[in-house]
Amino acid sequence: MSRVVADAKSSDADFIFYTSNFCPYCVAAKRLFESKGLSYLEINFANDPELRSIVVAETGHRTVPVIIDNRGDNPMFIGGFDETHRYLR
C-alpha cells in the first residue's frame, strides 16, 4: 500500500492534504475546505522531511499543497490548490 493511500485510509477526513510551512496556497486550500463544510487532515512535510519525496514519487506532483479526495472508496489524487478549486465548483 502506498503512503498516500495509507494516510487516506487512516483518516475519516473528506480530504487529505500535504503542506509545507509558509505556503499561501495551503492556507487557501484550508479556507476552501472550510467554506464548503469539508473536513480535512493536514500533513506538513516539515514534520517528516522524507515524506515529500515519497509523495512526489507516488503522485508526480512537486508543489504544495498535494490534495487527495478521501470521500469515496478509493482515495483520489486531485492536484494542488488550483485543481481542487476547479474540482469543487
Phi and psi restraints in degrees (range 20) as a CNS / XPLOR table:
assign (resid 1 and name C) (resid 2 and name N)
       (resid 2 and name CA) (resid 2 and name C) 1.0 -71.2 20.0 2
assign (resid 2 and name N) (resid 2 and name CA)
       (resid 2 and name C) (resid 3 and name N) 1.0 160.8 20.0 2
assign (resid 2 and name C) (resid 3 and name N)
       (resid 3 and name CA) (resid 3 and name C) 1.0 -64.4 20.0 2
assign (resid 3 and name N) (resid 3 and name CA)
       (resid 3 and name C) (resid 4 and name N) 1.0 -41.5 20.0 2
assign (resid 3 and name C) (resid 4 and name N)
       (resid 4 and name CA) (resid 4 and name C) 1.0 -62.0 20.0 2
assign (resid 4 and name N) (resid 4 and name CA)
       (resid 4 and name C) (resid 5 and name N) 1.0 -46.1 20.0 2
assign (resid 4 and name C) (resid 5 and name N)
       (resid 5 and name CA) (resid 5 and name C) 1.0 -64.2 20.0 2
assign (resid 5 and name N) (resid 5 and name CA)
       (resid 5 and name C) (resid 6 and name N) 1.0 -41.7 20.0 2
assign (resid 5 and name C) (resid 6 and name N)
       (resid 6 and name CA) (resid 6 and name C) 1.0 -61.6 20.0 2
assign (resid 6 and name N) (resid 6 and name CA)
       (resid 6 and name C) (resid 7 and name N) 1.0 -43.5 20.0 2
assign (resid 6 and name C) (resid 7 and name N)
       (resid 7 and name CA) (resid 7 and name C) 1.0 -62.2 20.0 2
assign (resid 7 and name N) (resid 7 and name CA)
       (resid 7 and name C) (resid 8 and name N) 1.0 -42.3 20.0 2
assign (resid 7 and name C) (resid 8 and name N)
       (resid 8 and name CA) (resid 8 and name C) 1.0 -66.7 20.0 2
assign (resid 8 and name N) (resid 8 and name CA)
       (resid 8 and name C) (resid 9 and name N) 1.0 -44.5 20.0 2
assign (resid 8 and name C) (resid 9 and name N)
       (resid 9 and name CA) (resid 9 and name C) 1.0 -66.7 20.0 2
assign (resid 9 and name N) (resid 9 and name CA)
       (resid 9 and name C) (resid 10 and name N) 1.0 -24.3 20.0 2
assign (resid 9 and name C) (resid 10 and name N)
       (resid 10 and name CA) (resid 10 and name C) 1.0 -84.4 20.0 2
assign (resid 10 and name N) (resid 10 and name CA)
       (resid 10 and name C) (resid 11 and name N) 1.0 1.2 20.0 2
assign (resid 10 and name C) (resid 11 and name N)
       (resid 11 and name CA) (resid 11 and name C) 1.0 -127.8 20.0 2
assign (resid 11 and name N) (resid 11 and name CA)
       (resid 11 and name C) (resid 12 and name N) 1.0 147.4 20.0 2
assign (resid 11 and name C) (resid 12 and name N)
       (resid 12 and name CA) (resid 12 and name C) 1.0 -93.3 20.0 2
assign (resid 12 and name N) (resid 12 and name CA)
       (resid 12 and name C) (resid 13 and name N) 1.0 1.3 20.0 2
assign (resid 12 and name C) (resid 13 and name N)
       (resid 13 and name CA) (resid 13 and name C) 1.0 -66.5 20.0 2
assign (resid 13 and name N) (resid 13 and name CA)
       (resid 13 and name C) (resid 14 and name N) 1.0 150.5 20.0 2
assign (resid 13 and name C) (resid 14 and name N)
       (resid 14 and name CA) (resid 14 and name C) 1.0 -64.2 20.0 2
assign (resid 14 and name N) (resid 14 and name CA)
       (resid 14 and name C) (resid 15 and name N) 1.0 -39.1 20.0 2
assign (resid 14 and name C) (resid 15 and name N)
       (resid 15 and name CA) (resid 15 and name C) 1.0 -132.8 20.0 2
assign (resid 15 and name N) (resid 15 and name CA)
       (resid 15 and name C) (resid 16 and name N) 1.0 146.0 20.0 2
assign (resid 15 and name C) (resid 16 and name N)
       (resid 16 and name CA) (resid 16 and name C) 1.0 -112.2 20.0 2
assign (resid 16 and name N) (resid 16 and name CA)
       (resid 16 and name C) (resid 17 and name N) 1.0 132.6 20.0 2
assign (resid 16 and name C) (resid 17 and name N)
       (resid 17 and name CA) (resid 17 and name C) 1.0 -141.0 20.0 2
assign (resid 17 and name N) (resid 17 and name CA)
       (resid 17 and name C) (resid 18 and name N) 1.0 138.7 20.0 2
assign (resid 17 and name C) (resid 18 and name N)
       (resid 18 and name CA) (resid 18 and name C) 1.0 -96.7 20.0 2
assign (resid 18 and name N) (resid 18 and name CA)
       (resid 18 and name C) (resid 19 and name N) 1.0 133.1 20.0 2
assign (resid 18 and name C) (resid 19 and name N)
       (resid 19 and name CA) (resid 19 and name C) 1.0 -131.8 20.0 2
assign (resid 19 and name N) (resid 19 and name CA)
       (resid 19 and name C) (resid 20 and name N) 1.0 177.4 20.0 2
assign (resid 19 and name C) (resid 20 and name N)
       (resid 20 and name CA) (resid 20 and name C) 1.0 -139.5 20.0 2
assign (resid 20 and name N) (resid 20 and name CA)
       (resid 20 and name C) (resid 21 and name N) 1.0 167.6 20.0 2
assign (resid 20 and name C) (resid 21 and name N)
       (resid 21 and name CA) (resid 21 and name C) 1.0 -68.0 20.0 2
assign (resid 21 and name N) (resid 21 and name CA)
       (resid 21 and name C) (resid 22 and name N) 1.0 150.3 20.0 2
assign (resid 21 and name C) (resid 22 and name N)
       (resid 22 and name CA) (resid 22 and name C) 1.0 59.1 20.0 2
assign (resid 22 and name N) (resid 22 and name CA)
       (resid 22 and name C) (resid 23 and name N) 1.0 48.6 20.0 2
assign (resid 22 and name C) (resid 23 and name N)
       (resid 23 and name CA) (resid 23 and name C) 1.0 -119.4 20.0 2
assign (resid 23 and name N) (resid 23 and name CA)
       (resid 23 and name C) (resid 24 and name N) 1.0 102.4 20.0 2
assign (resid 23 and name C) (resid 24 and name N)
       (resid 24 and name CA) (resid 24 and name C) 1.0 -63.6 20.0 2
assign (resid 24 and name N) (resid 24 and name CA)
       (resid 24 and name C) (resid 25 and name N) 1.0 -31.7 20.0 2
assign (resid 24 and name C) (resid 25 and name N)
       (resid 25 and name CA) (resid 25 and name C) 1.0 -70.5 20.0 2
assign (resid 25 and name N) (resid 25 and name CA)
       (resid 25 and name C) (resid 26 and name N) 1.0 -28.1 20.0 2
assign (resid 25 and name C) (resid 26 and name N)
       (resid 26 and name CA) (resid 26 and name C) 1.0 -68.0 20.0 2
assign (resid 26 and name N) (resid 26 and name CA)
       (resid 26 and name C) (resid 27 and name N) 1.0 -42.3 20.0 2
assign (resid 26 and name C) (resid 27 and name N)
       (resid 27 and name CA) (resid 27 and name C) 1.0 -62.8 20.0 2
assign (resid 27 and name N) (resid 27 and name CA)
       (resid 27 and name C) (resid 28 and name N) 1.0 -42.2 20.0 2
assign (resid 27 and name C) (resid 28 and name N)
       (resid 28 and name CA) (resid 28 and name C) 1.0 -63.3 20.0 2
assign (resid 28 and name N) (resid 28 and name CA)
       (resid 28 and name C) (resid 29 and name N) 1.0 -38.2 20.0 2
assign (resid 28 and name C) (resid 29 and name N)
       (resid 29 and name CA) (resid 29 and name C) 1.0 -64.1 20.0 2
assign (resid 29 and name N) (resid 29 and name CA)
       (resid 29 and name C) (resid 30 and name N) 1.0 -43.0 20.0 2
assign (resid 29 and name C) (resid 30 and name N)
       (resid 30 and name CA) (resid 30 and name C) 1.0 -58.5 20.0 2
assign (resid 30 and name N) (resid 30 and name CA)
       (resid 30 and name C) (resid 31 and name N) 1.0 -45.3 20.0 2
assign (resid 30 and name C) (resid 31 and name N)
       (resid 31 and name CA) (resid 31 and name C) 1.0 -63.7 20.0 2
assign (resid 31 and name N) (resid 31 and name CA)
       (resid 31 and name C) (resid 32 and name N) 1.0 -39.5 20.0 2
assign (resid 31 and name C) (resid 32 and name N)
       (resid 32 and name CA) (resid 32 and name C) 1.0 -62.2 20.0 2
assign (resid 32 and name N) (resid 32 and name CA)
       (resid 32 and name C) (resid 33 and name N) 1.0 -48.4 20.0 2
assign (resid 32 and name C) (resid 33 and name N)
       (resid 33 and name CA) (resid 33 and name C) 1.0 -60.0 20.0 2
assign (resid 33 and name N) (resid 33 and name CA)
       (resid 33 and name C) (resid 34 and name N) 1.0 -45.2 20.0 2
assign (resid 33 and name C) (resid 34 and name N)
       (resid 34 and name CA) (resid 34 and name C) 1.0 -63.8 20.0 2
assign (resid 34 and name N) (resid 34 and name CA)
       (resid 34 and name C) (resid 35 and name N) 1.0 -38.5 20.0 2
assign (resid 34 and name C) (resid 35 and name N)
       (resid 35 and name CA) (resid 35 and name C) 1.0 -67.7 20.0 2
assign (resid 35 and name N) (resid 35 and name CA)
       (resid 35 and name C) (resid 36 and name N) 1.0 -25.4 20.0 2
assign (resid 35 and name C) (resid 36 and name N)
       (resid 36 and name CA) (resid 36 and name C) 1.0 -95.6 20.0 2
assign (resid 36 and name N) (resid 36 and name CA)
       (resid 36 and name C) (resid 37 and name N) 1.0 -1.5 20.0 2
assign (resid 36 and name C) (resid 37 and name N)
       (resid 37 and name CA) (resid 37 and name C) 1.0 70.8 20.0 2
assign (resid 37 and name N) (resid 37 and name CA)
       (resid 37 and name C) (resid 38 and name N) 1.0 29.8 20.0 2
assign (resid 37 and name C) (resid 38 and name N)
       (resid 38 and name CA) (resid 38 and name C) 1.0 -101.6 20.0 2
assign (resid 38 and name N) (resid 38 and name CA)
       (resid 38 and name C) (resid 39 and name N) 1.0 138.9 20.0 2
assign (resid 38 and name C) (resid 39 and name N)
       (resid 39 and name CA) (resid 39 and name C) 1.0 -84.8 20.0 2
assign (resid 39 and name N) (resid 39 and name CA)
       (resid 39 and name C) (resid 40 and name N) 1.0 155.5 20.0 2
assign (resid 39 and name C) (resid 40 and name N)
       (resid 40 and name CA) (resid 40 and name C) 1.0 -150.2 20.0 2
assign (resid 40 and name N) (resid 40 and name CA)
       (resid 40 and name C) (resid 41 and name N) 1.0 153.9 20.0 2
assign (resid 40 and name C) (resid 41 and name N)
       (resid 41 and name CA) (resid 41 and name C) 1.0 -115.2 20.0 2
assign (resid 41 and name N) (resid 41 and name CA)
       (resid 41 and name C) (resid 42 and name N) 1.0 121.7 20.0 2
assign (resid 41 and name C) (resid 42 and name N)
       (resid 42 and name CA) (resid 42 and name C) 1.0 -97.8 20.0 2
assign (resid 42 and name N) (resid 42 and name CA)
       (resid 42 and name C) (resid 43 and name N) 1.0 128.7 20.0 2
assign (resid 42 and name C) (resid 43 and name N)
       (resid 43 and name CA) (resid 43 and name C) 1.0 -120.5 20.0 2
assign (resid 43 and name N) (resid 43 and name CA)
       (resid 43 and name C) (resid 44 and name N) 1.0 113.9 20.0 2
assign (resid 43 and name C) (resid 44 and name N)
       (resid 44 and name CA) (resid 44 and name C) 1.0 -91.5 20.0 2
assign (resid 44 and name N) (resid 44 and name CA)
       (resid 44 and name C) (resid 45 and name N) 1.0 125.9 20.0 2
assign (resid 44 and name C) (resid 45 and name N)
       (resid 45 and name CA) (resid 45 and name C) 1.0 -60.3 20.0 2
assign (resid 45 and name N) (resid 45 and name CA)
       (resid 45 and name C) (resid 46 and name N) 1.0 -23.6 20.0 2
assign (resid 45 and name C) (resid 46 and name N)
       (resid 46 and name CA) (resid 46 and name C) 1.0 -62.8 20.0 2
assign (resid 46 and name N) (resid 46 and name CA)
       (resid 46 and name C) (resid 47 and name N) 1.0 -26.3 20.0 2
assign (resid 46 and name C) (resid 47 and name N)
       (resid 47 and name CA) (resid 47 and name C) 1.0 -82.1 20.0 2
assign (resid 47 and name N) (resid 47 and name CA)
       (resid 47 and name C) (resid 48 and name N) 1.0 -13.9 20.0 2
assign (resid 47 and name C) (resid 48 and name N)
       (resid 48 and name CA) (resid 48 and name C) 1.0 -152.5 20.0 2
assign (resid 48 and name N) (resid 48 and name CA)
       (resid 48 and name C) (resid 49 and name N) 1.0 84.6 20.0 2
assign (resid 48 and name C) (resid 49 and name N)
       (resid 49 and name CA) (resid 49 and name C) 1.0 -56.0 20.0 2
assign (resid 49 and name N) (resid 49 and name CA)
       (resid 49 and name C) (resid 50 and name N) 1.0 -31.9 20.0 2
assign (resid 49 and name C) (resid 50 and name N)
       (resid 50 and name CA) (resid 50 and name C) 1.0 -73.1 20.0 2
assign (resid 50 and name N) (resid 50 and name CA)
       (resid 50 and name C) (resid 51 and name N) 1.0 -22.0 20.0 2
assign (resid 50 and name C) (resid 51 and name N)
       (resid 51 and name CA) (resid 51 and name C) 1.0 -61.7 20.0 2
assign (resid 51 and name N) (resid 51 and name CA)
       (resid 51 and name C) (resid 52 and name N) 1.0 -36.5 20.0 2
assign (resid 51 and name C) (resid 52 and name N)
       (resid 52 and name CA) (resid 52 and name C) 1.0 -56.8 20.0 2
assign (resid 52 and name N) (resid 52 and name CA)
       (resid 52 and name C) (resid 53 and name N) 1.0 -47.4 20.0 2
assign (resid 52 and name C) (resid 53 and name N)
       (resid 53 and name CA) (resid 53 and name C) 1.0 -66.0 20.0 2
assign (resid 53 and name N) (resid 53 and name CA)
       (resid 53 and name C) (resid 54 and name N) 1.0 -32.7 20.0 2
assign (resid 53 and name C) (resid 54 and name N)
       (resid 54 and name CA) (resid 54 and name C) 1.0 -65.5 20.0 2
assign (resid 54 and name N) (resid 54 and name CA)
       (resid 54 and name C) (resid 55 and name N) 1.0 -47.5 20.0 2
assign (resid 54 and name C) (resid 55 and name N)
       (resid 55 and name CA) (resid 55 and name C) 1.0 -66.3 20.0 2
assign (resid 55 and name N) (resid 55 and name CA)
       (resid 55 and name C) (resid 56 and name N) 1.0 -39.9 20.0 2
assign (resid 55 and name C) (resid 56 and name N)
       (resid 56 and name CA) (resid 56 and name C) 1.0 -62.0 20.0 2
assign (resid 56 and name N) (resid 56 and name CA)
       (resid 56 and name C) (resid 57 and name N) 1.0 -43.4 20.0 2
assign (resid 56 and name C) (resid 57 and name N)
       (resid 57 and name CA) (resid 57 and name C) 1.0 -62.8 20.0 2
assign (resid 57 and name N) (resid 57 and name CA)
       (resid 57 and name C) (resid 58 and name N) 1.0 -37.1 20.0 2
assign (resid 57 and name C) (resid 58 and name N)
       (resid 58 and name CA) (resid 58 and name C) 1.0 -80.4 20.0 2
assign (resid 58 and name N) (resid 58 and name CA)
       (resid 58 and name C) (resid 59 and name N) 1.0 -31.6 20.0 2
assign (resid 58 and name C) (resid 59 and name N)
       (resid 59 and name CA) (resid 59 and name C) 1.0 -108.9 20.0 2
assign (resid 59 and name N) (resid 59 and name CA)
       (resid 59 and name C) (resid 60 and name N) 1.0 -23.3 20.0 2
assign (resid 59 and name C) (resid 60 and name N)
       (resid 60 and name CA) (resid 60 and name C) 1.0 78.0 20.0 2
assign (resid 60 and name N) (resid 60 and name CA)
       (resid 60 and name C) (resid 61 and name N) 1.0 2.7 20.0 2
assign (resid 60 and name C) (resid 61 and name N)
       (resid 61 and name CA) (resid 61 and name C) 1.0 -96.6 20.0 2
assign (resid 61 and name N) (resid 61 and name CA)
       (resid 61 and name C) (resid 62 and name N) 1.0 119.9 20.0 2
assign (resid 61 and name C) (resid 62 and name N)
       (resid 62 and name CA) (resid 62 and name C) 1.0 -96.9 20.0 2
assign (resid 62 and name N) (resid 62 and name CA)
       (resid 62 and name C) (resid 63 and name N) 1.0 -11.7 20.0 2
assign (resid 62 and name C) (resid 63 and name N)
       (resid 63 and name CA) (resid 63 and name C) 1.0 -109.9 20.0 2
assign (resid 63 and name N) (resid 63 and name CA)
       (resid 63 and name C) (resid 64 and name N) 1.0 165.8 20.0 2
assign (resid 63 and name C) (resid 64 and name N)
       (resid 64 and name CA) (resid 64 and name C) 1.0 -107.3 20.0 2
assign (resid 64 and name N) (resid 64 and name CA)
       (resid 64 and name C) (resid 65 and name N) 1.0 151.0 20.0 2
assign (resid 64 and name C) (resid 65 and name N)
       (resid 65 and name CA) (resid 65 and name C) 1.0 -78.4 20.0 2
assign (resid 65 and name N) (resid 65 and name CA)
       (resid 65 and name C) (resid 66 and name N) 1.0 159.6 20.0 2
assign (resid 65 and name C) (resid 66 and name N)
       (resid 66 and name CA) (resid 66 and name C) 1.0 -110.4 20.0 2
assign (resid 66 and name N) (resid 66 and name CA)
       (resid 66 and name C) (resid 67 and name N) 1.0 117.8 20.0 2
assign (resid 66 and name C) (resid 67 and name N)
       (resid 67 and name CA) (resid 67 and name C) 1.0 -117.0 20.0 2
assign (resid 67 and name N) (resid 67 and name CA)
       (resid 67 and name C) (resid 68 and name N) 1.0 133.1 20.0 2
assign (resid 67 and name C) (resid 68 and name N)
       (resid 68 and name CA) (resid 68 and name C) 1.0 -120.6 20.0 2
assign (resid 68 and name N) (resid 68 and name CA)
       (resid 68 and name C) (resid 69 and name N) 1.0 128.2 20.0 2
assign (resid 68 and name C) (resid 69 and name N)
       (resid 69 and name CA) (resid 69 and name C) 1.0 -83.1 20.0 2
assign (resid 69 and name N) (resid 69 and name CA)
       (resid 69 and name C) (resid 70 and name N) 1.0 119.2 20.0 2
assign (resid 69 and name C) (resid 70 and name N)
       (resid 70 and name CA) (resid 70 and name C) 1.0 -108.8 20.0 2
assign (resid 70 and name N) (resid 70 and name CA)
       (resid 70 and name C) (resid 71 and name N) 1.0 15.9 20.0 2
assign (resid 70 and name C) (resid 71 and name N)
       (resid 71 and name CA) (resid 71 and name C) 1.0 -83.0 20.0 2
assign (resid 71 and name N) (resid 71 and name CA)
       (resid 71 and name C) (resid 72 and name N) 1.0 -23.1 20.0 2
assign (resid 71 and name C) (resid 72 and name N)
       (resid 72 and name CA) (resid 72 and name C) 1.0 -93.7 20.0 2
assign (resid 72 and name N) (resid 72 and name CA)
       (resid 72 and name C) (resid 73 and name N) 1.0 -169.0 20.0 2
assign (resid 72 and name C) (resid 73 and name N)
       (resid 73 and name CA) (resid 73 and name C) 1.0 -68.9 20.0 2
assign (resid 73 and name N) (resid 73 and name CA)
       (resid 73 and name C) (resid 74 and name N) 1.0 -31.6 20.0 2
assign (resid 73 and name C) (resid 74 and name N)
       (resid 74 and name CA) (resid 74 and name C) 1.0 -122.6 20.0 2
assign (resid 74 and name N) (resid 74 and name CA)
       (resid 74 and name C) (resid 75 and name N) 1.0 127.4 20.0 2
assign (resid 74 and name C) (resid 75 and name N)
       (resid 75 and name CA) (resid 75 and name C) 1.0 -57.3 20.0 2
assign (resid 75 and name N) (resid 75 and name CA)
       (resid 75 and name C) (resid 76 and name N) 1.0 139.8 20.0 2
assign (resid 75 and name C) (resid 76 and name N)
       (resid 76 and name CA) (resid 76 and name C) 1.0 -125.4 20.0 2
assign (resid 76 and name N) (resid 76 and name CA)
       (resid 76 and name C) (resid 77 and name N) 1.0 124.7 20.0 2
assign (resid 76 and name C) (resid 77 and name N)
       (resid 77 and name CA) (resid 77 and name C) 1.0 -69.6 20.0 2
assign (resid 77 and name N) (resid 77 and name CA)
       (resid 77 and name C) (resid 78 and name N) 1.0 127.7 20.0 2
assign (resid 77 and name C) (resid 78 and name N)
       (resid 78 and name CA) (resid 78 and name C) 1.0 -99.7 20.0 2
assign (resid 78 and name N) (resid 78 and name CA)
       (resid 78 and name C) (resid 79 and name N) 1.0 -47.7 20.0 2
assign (resid 78 and name C) (resid 79 and name N)
       (resid 79 and name CA) (resid 79 and name C) 1.0 137.8 20.0 2
assign (resid 79 and name N) (resid 79 and name CA)
       (resid 79 and name C) (resid 80 and name N) 1.0 -140.6 20.0 2
assign (resid 79 and name C) (resid 80 and name N)
       (resid 80 and name CA) (resid 80 and name C) 1.0 -100.3 20.0 2
assign (resid 80 and name N) (resid 80 and name CA)
       (resid 80 and name C) (resid 81 and name N) 1.0 -158.0 20.0 2
assign (resid 80 and name C) (resid 81 and name N)
       (resid 81 and name CA) (resid 81 and name C) 1.0 -63.9 20.0 2
assign (resid 81 and name N) (resid 81 and name CA)
       (resid 81 and name C) (resid 82 and name N) 1.0 -48.0 20.0 2
assign (resid 81 and name C) (resid 82 and name N)
       (resid 82 and name CA) (resid 82 and name C) 1.0 -58.7 20.0 2
assign (resid 82 and name N) (resid 82 and name CA)
       (resid 82 and name C) (resid 83 and name N) 1.0 -45.2 20.0 2
assign (resid 82 and name C) (resid 83 and name N)
       (resid 83 and name CA) (resid 83 and name C) 1.0 -64.1 20.0 2
assign (resid 83 and name N) (resid 83 and name CA)
       (resid 83 and name C) (resid 84 and name N) 1.0 -39.8 20.0 2
assign (resid 83 and name C) (resid 84 and name N)
       (resid 84 and name CA) (resid 84 and name C) 1.0 -68.2 20.0 2
assign (resid 84 and name N) (resid 84 and name CA)
       (resid 84 and name C) (resid 85 and name N) 1.0 -39.2 20.0 2
assign (resid 84 and name C) (resid 85 and name N)
       (resid 85 and name CA) (resid 85 and name C) 1.0 -60.0 20.0 2
assign (resid 85 and name N) (resid 85 and name CA)
       (resid 85 and name C) (resid 86 and name N) 1.0 -46.0 20.0 2
assign (resid 85 and name C) (resid 86 and name N)
       (resid 86 and name CA) (resid 86 and name C) 1.0 -65.4 20.0 2
assign (resid 86 and name N) (resid 86 and name CA)
       (resid 86 and name C) (resid 87 and name N) 1.0 -41.0 20.0 2
assign (resid 86 and name C) (resid 87 and name N)
       (resid 87 and name CA) (resid 87 and name C) 1.0 -61.8 20.0 2
assign (resid 87 and name N) (resid 87 and name CA)
       (resid 87 and name C) (resid 88 and name N) 1.0 -35.9 20.0 2
assign (resid 87 and name C) (resid 88 and name N)
       (resid 88 and name CA) (resid 88 and name C) 1.0 -92.5 20.0 2
assign (resid 88 and name N) (resid 88 and name CA)
       (resid 88 and name C) (resid 89 and name N) 1.0 5.4 20.0 2
